[in-house]
Structures are given as C-alpha cells and as structure tokens.
C-alpha cells in the first residue's frame, strides 16, 4: 500500500496543511464563541432528530464508546507495550505523544471556550458534564486512527491492515455524537482538525530533520 509509506506522507505540503487546519480551527472557535455557527449547527441536529429510530439509538449509543478514553487509553497502552516489546521505542513514544497531545489540547480548548451542549432535542443518554467544543470523543477516535496510520507509515506492518477500519470506526463515532445530540457539527469538525494537526506536525518534524 504505497499511500502508507513515510515518503508519500512527507511529500505532502505539510506546512500548508497545518496552517490551513489552524486557521479553520481558529475560525470555528470564533464563530462558535460569537454564536455564528449555531444556525447551521441546529439545522444538522434537527435533521438527525427526524431519522431517529430505536435501533439507531442502540447502535450509536454503543458505537460512541469507541471514542471514549475508557476504551482508547487501555488500547493505546496495549499498542505501546507491543511496540516496546518489539524494541520499537521511538515508535511507541511517537504514538503516545500524538495521541495524548491531541487529547490534552482538546480538553484545554473545551474549558477555555466552555460551550454549552446542544438543546435541540433531549440527548439519548444524557449530556456529559464537560463543555462541548471540541468533541473529545471525536478527537480521541480520530487521533488514535491517525496515529495508527502514522505507525503503519513507519513500517509497523501488523498495524497497516487495521488502519482503515479504525478510520471507519472514528467516522462512526463522530456521527454518533451528532445523532445522540451531545455535540454540534462544529464541535465534531473541530475535534477532527485537532486530531489531524498532531500527526501532521509530527510528520513535519520528520521532514525538517528534528525527529
């Protein structure tokens, strides 16, 4: 799979990608803070209320757990232990740095902005106690998947076969946050951007020879 090689990833315009991600995140933060994102956000959440069904309630309530730290922290520890056992210390460090960095920055943004949870419709399982923006479940699921993608590019062959399933699961987690009415679309989009910025920055450090 040529798209999983480190050379292919390093050939991307990483400074442009990182700058674009930061700019979009800033614009999202400003529009959220000023209430400008609320109109489009509510339109999307209203659509999800129209497709609500008991079977989907159960499906998304279960799927959303794959973005929880209760699942992903033990999973990341297992991956790191496997890497360490194989003598891949650098890869283990990179994985944890990217994943935990994305998690930490998301919670910093959450409490700095303190956006309230959606009130378009009653949430299926109740609102989490923390602020809404960005979506931590989305960040965590995508950060985990993106860092797995990076490990595959670093020639960790056993990971390459599960990269795309992980990205599919992360996408499902993002959709579940909207279906369950616990996040606005702008929260979810911000979570994806935060998750992308960390591996992109790590790749840039590779490119300039810092790593």
C-alpha positions as CSV (number, residue, x, y, z in Angstrom):
1,X,0.0,0.0,0.0
2,X,2.0,2.9,-1.4
3,X,-0.1,5.5,0.4
4,X,1.1,4.2,3.8
5,X,4.8,4.9,3.1
6,X,6.6,7.6,5.1
7,X,8.0,9.0,1.8
8,X,4.5,9.6,0.5
9,X,3.3,11.3,3.6
10,X,6.4,13.5,3.7
11,X,5.8,14.6,0.1
12,X,2.6,16.4,1.2
13,X,2.5,20.1,1.6
14,X,2.6,19.8,5.4
15,X,3.1,23.5,6.3
16,X,0.1,24.4,4.2
17,X,-1.9,21.6,5.7
18,X,-1.0,22.6,9.2
19,X,-1.6,26.3,8.6
20,X,-5.0,25.6,7.0
21,X,-6.0,23.4,9.9
22,X,-5.0,26.0,12.4
23,X,-6.9,28.8,10.5
24,X,-10.0,26.7,10.2
25,X,-9.9,25.8,13.9
26,X,-9.5,29.5,14.8
27,X,-12.4,30.5,12.6
28,X,-14.5,27.7,14.1
29,X,-13.6,28.8,17.6
30,X,-14.5,32.5,16.8
31,X,-17.8,31.6,15.1
32,X,-18.7,29.3,17.9
33,X,-17.9,31.9,20.5
34,X,-19.9,34.6,18.7
35,X,-22.9,32.3,18.0
36,X,-22.4,32.4,14.3
37,X,-22.2,28.6,13.9
38,X,-25.3,27.9,15.9
39,X,-27.8,28.3,13.0
40,X,-26.1,25.7,10.6
41,X,-25.4,23.5,13.6
42,X,-29.0,23.4,14.6
43,X,-30.1,22.6,11.1
44,X,-28.0,19.5,11.1
45,X,-29.1,18.4,14.5
46,X,-32.7,18.9,13.6
47,X,-32.2,16.5,10.6
48,X,-30.8,13.9,13.0
49,X,-34.0,14.1,15.1
50,X,-36.0,13.2,12.0
51,X,-34.1,10.0,11.4
52,X,-34.2,8.9,15.0
53,X,-35.2,5.2,15.5
54,X,-34.9,2.8,18.4
55,X,-32.4,0.5,16.6
56,X,-30.3,3.5,15.7
57,X,-30.4,4.7,19.3
58,X,-28.9,1.4,20.5
59,X,-26.4,1.3,17.6
60,X,-25.0,4.8,18.1
61,X,-25.1,4.6,21.9
62,X,-22.8,1.5,21.6
63,X,-20.6,2.8,18.8
64,X,-19.9,6.1,20.6
65,X,-17.9,4.2,23.3
66,X,-15.1,3.6,20.8
67,X,-14.3,7.3,21.2
68,X,-14.1,7.1,25.0
69,X,-10.9,7.2,26.9
70,X,-12.2,4.3,28.9
71,X,-11.6,2.3,25.7
72,X,-8.8,4.1,24.0
73,X,-6.4,4.6,26.9
74,X,-6.2,0.9,27.6
75,X,-5.9,0.2,23.8
76,X,-3.1,2.8,23.4
77,X,-1.3,1.2,26.4
78,X,-1.6,-2.2,24.7
79,X,-0.2,-0.9,21.5
80,X,2.7,0.8,23.3
81,X,3.5,-2.4,25.2
82,X,3.6,-4.4,21.9
83,X,5.9,-1.8,20.3
84,X,8.2,-1.7,23.4
85,X,8.3,-5.5,23.5
86,X,9.4,-5.4,19.8
87,X,12.1,-2.9,20.6
88,X,10.3,-0.1,18.8
89,X,10.8,2.5,21.5
90,X,10.8,5.5,19.2
91,X,7.5,4.5,17.5
92,X,5.9,3.9,20.9
93,X,6.9,7.4,22.0
94,X,5.6,9.0,18.8
95,X,2.3,7.2,19.1
96,X,1.7,8.3,22.7
97,X,2.9,11.9,22.0
98,X,0.5,12.3,19.2
99,X,-2.5,10.7,20.8
100,X,-2.1,12.2,24.3
101,X,-1.2,15.6,22.8
102,X,-4.5,15.7,20.8
103,X,-6.4,14.6,23.9
104,X,-4.8,17.3,26.1
105,X,-5.2,20.1,23.7
106,X,-8.9,19.2,23.1
107,X,-9.7,19.5,26.8
108,X,-7.7,22.7,27.1
109,X,-9.9,24.2,24.3
110,X,-13.0,22.8,25.9
111,X,-12.6,24.5,29.2
112,X,-11.2,27.7,27.6
113,X,-14.3,28.1,25.5
114,X,-16.9,26.5,27.8
115,X,-19.5,26.0,25.1
116,X,-22.8,24.6,26.3
117,X,-24.1,21.3,25.0
118,X,-26.9,21.3,22.3
119,X,-30.5,21.8,23.4
120,X,-32.2,21.0,20.0
121,X,-33.6,17.7,21.4
122,X,-33.1,15.7,24.6
123,X,-29.9,13.6,24.4
124,X,-30.5,9.9,24.3
125,X,-28.1,9.1,27.2
126,X,-27.9,12.5,28.9
127,X,-25.3,15.2,28.5
128,X,-21.7,14.6,29.6
129,X,-20.5,17.1,32.3
130,X,-17.8,18.8,30.3
131,X,-18.1,21.6,27.7
132,X,-19.0,20.8,24.1
133,X,-16.3,22.3,21.9
134,X,-14.4,20.4,20.5
135,X,-15.8,16.9,20.7
136,X,-13.4,14.9,22.8
137,X,-14.8,11.6,21.6
138,X,-14.2,12.6,18.0
139,X,-10.7,13.9,18.7
140,X,-9.8,10.8,20.6
141,X,-11.1,8.3,18.0
142,X,-9.5,10.2,15.0
143,X,-6.3,10.9,16.9
144,X,-6.0,7.1,17.6
145,X,-6.8,6.2,14.0
146,X,-4.4,8.9,12.5
147,X,-1.6,7.9,14.8
148,X,-2.1,4.2,13.8
149,X,-1.9,5.5,10.2
150,X,1.5,7.1,11.0
151,X,2.7,3.9,12.7
152,X,1.9,2.0,9.5
153,X,3.9,4.5,7.5
154,X,6.8,3.9,10.0
155,X,6.7,0.3,8.7
156,X,4.8,-1.3,11.6
157,X,3.3,-3.9,9.3
158,X,0.8,-5.5,11.7
159,X,-0.9,-2.2,12.1
160,X,-1.4,-1.4,8.3
161,X,-4.3,-3.9,8.0
162,X,-6.4,-2.2,10.6
163,X,-5.8,1.4,9.8
164,X,-8.8,1.9,7.5
165,X,-11.2,0.0,9.8
166,X,-10.1,2.3,12.6
167,X,-10.8,5.4,10.4
168,X,-14.3,4.0,9.6
169,X,-14.9,3.5,13.3
170,X,-13.7,7.0,14.1
171,X,-16.1,8.4,11.4
172,X,-18.9,6.4,13.1
173,X,-18.0,7.9,16.5
174,X,-18.2,11.4,15.0
175,X,-21.7,10.7,13.5
176,X,-22.8,9.2,16.8
177,X,-22.1,12.4,18.7
178,X,-24.5,14.2,16.4
179,X,-27.1,11.5,16.4
180,X,-27.0,11.3,20.2
181,X,-27.5,15.1,20.4
182,X,-24.5,15.7,22.6
183,X,-22.4,17.8,20.1
184,X,-22.9,20.3,17.4
185,X,-21.4,19.6,14.0
186,X,-18.8,22.4,14.6
187,X,-17.7,20.6,17.8
188,X,-17.1,17.4,15.7
189,X,-15.3,19.2,12.9
190,X,-13.0,20.9,15.5
191,X,-12.3,17.5,17.0
192,X,-11.2,16.1,13.7
193,X,-9.0,19.1,13.0
194,X,-7.3,18.8,16.4
195,X,-6.7,15.1,15.8
196,X,-5.2,15.8,12.3
197,X,-2.9,18.6,13.5
198,X,-0.8,16.4,15.8
199,X,0.3,13.7,13.3
200,X,0.7,16.4,10.6
201,X,3.0,18.3,12.9
202,X,5.0,15.1,13.8
203,X,5.4,14.4,10.1
204,X,6.7,18.0,9.6
205,X,9.3,17.5,12.3
206,X,10.4,14.4,10.4
207,X,10.6,16.4,7.2
208,X,12.8,19.1,8.7
209,X,15.0,16.6,10.5
210,X,14.0,17.3,14.1
211,X,12.8,13.7,14.6
